[in-house]
Amino acid sequence: MLNDGRIPTLISAEAGLLRDSLITILGSFPFIDVVGVVAEKCSILDAIHQFHPDLVLVDCSNNTQWIEIIHAIHGLLVEVKCVAIVDTFQTRRLALENGADSALIKGFTSQELQLAVRQVFSHNQAMVDPADEKNRK
């Protein structure tokens, strides 16, 4: 964490609505500092070295190498938390099984994103997607 208590955060997503929304939503959280935004695997790894984030959000929907990316992130710095953004429950399950600290299905609210980040940092464990909990009831 930064000296002021904010979490340095890197966003990995292609240019578009999701990326823009993440920048806006995360920028509104007083405990988050978006330190970088990248789109490609090699850029993610370079950005981790450059910005030293404590949190990386990875859009897994348009990237066929997302499992490799999650493994590479945790291979570089075990303490870096990784939140995967996915399209389906099956992909969410795969992301968690392959090392993501949390996984949110697209369509999540800003409150669900905030909860996911807070849980990852407070419990140091993978969390259940809030959307999944709604569907179980």
SULJO-V844939 format. One record per residue. RES is the residue in one small letter. PHI is phi as a letter, one per 20 degrees, with the letter a starting at -180 (none if undefined). PSI is psi in whole degrees, -180 to 180 (NA if undefined). BURIAL is b if it has 9 or more other ideal C-beta (glycine too) atoms within 8 Angstrom, else e. Layout:
[[RES,PHI,PSI,BURIAL] [RES,PHI,PSI,BURIAL]]
//
This chain:
[[m,none,155,e] [l,f,163,e] [n,g,-27,e] [d,e,8,e] [g,n,-4,e] [r,e,153,b] [i,e,115,b] [p,f,126,b] [t,c,136,b] [l,d,133,b] [i,d,130,b] [s,d,102,b] [a,b,146,b] [e,f,153,e] [a,g,137,e] [g,q,-167,e] [l,f,-46,e] [l,f,-49,b] [r,g,-48,b] [d,f,-41,e] [s,f,-42,e] [l,f,-43,b] [i,f,-45,b] [t,f,-49,e] [i,f,-50,b] [l,f,-35,b] [g,f,-22,e] [s,e,-12,e] [f,e,122,b] [p,f,-16,e] [f,e,6,e] [i,d,140,b] [d,c,108,e] [v,f,111,b] [v,e,-15,b] [g,a,157,b] [v,c,126,b] [v,c,168,b] [a,c,-22,b] [e,d,158,e] [k,g,-50,b] [c,f,-33,e] [s,f,-36,b] [i,f,-49,b] [l,f,-41,b] [d,f,-43,b] [a,f,-35,b] [i,f,-43,b] [h,f,-38,e] [q,f,-45,e] [f,d,-14,b] [h,l,57,e] [p,f,155,b] [d,e,-15,b] [l,c,135,b] [v,c,128,b] [l,d,125,b] [v,d,120,b] [d,f,111,b] [c,e,-7,b] [s,f,-33,b] [n,d,14,e] [n,c,116,b] [t,f,-12,e] [q,d,22,e] [w,f,-33,b] [i,f,-44,e] [e,g,-40,e] [i,f,-47,b] [i,f,-44,b] [h,f,-42,b] [a,f,-40,b] [i,f,-50,b] [h,f,-23,b] [g,f,-32,e] [l,f,-50,b] [l,b,106,e] [v,f,-33,e] [e,f,-11,e] [v,f,128,b] [k,e,143,b] [c,c,121,b] [v,d,119,b] [a,e,140,b] [i,d,120,b] [v,c,172,b] [d,e,-27,e] [t,c,164,e] [f,f,-37,b] [q,f,-44,e] [t,f,-35,b] [r,f,-47,b] [r,f,-44,b] [l,f,-41,b] [a,f,-45,b] [l,f,-40,b] [e,f,-26,e] [n,d,17,b] [g,o,-5,b] [a,f,140,b] [d,f,-21,b] [s,b,160,b] [a,b,128,b] [l,d,139,b] [i,e,136,b] [k,g,141,b] [g,o,-1,e] [f,f,156,b] [t,e,168,e] [s,f,-33,e] [q,f,-39,e] [e,f,-38,b] [l,f,-46,b] [q,f,-44,b] [l,f,-44,b] [a,g,-46,b] [v,f,-46,b] [r,f,-42,e] [q,f,-40,b] [v,f,-40,b] [f,e,-24,b] [s,e,-30,e] [h,d,-15,e] [n,l,41,e] [q,b,162,e] [a,f,144,e] [m,d,165,b] [v,e,136,e] [d,f,128,b] [p,g,-32,b] [a,f,-35,b] [d,f,-40,b] [e,f,-39,b] [k,f,-40,e] [n,f,-19,e] [r,e,-22,e] [k,f,NA,e]]
//
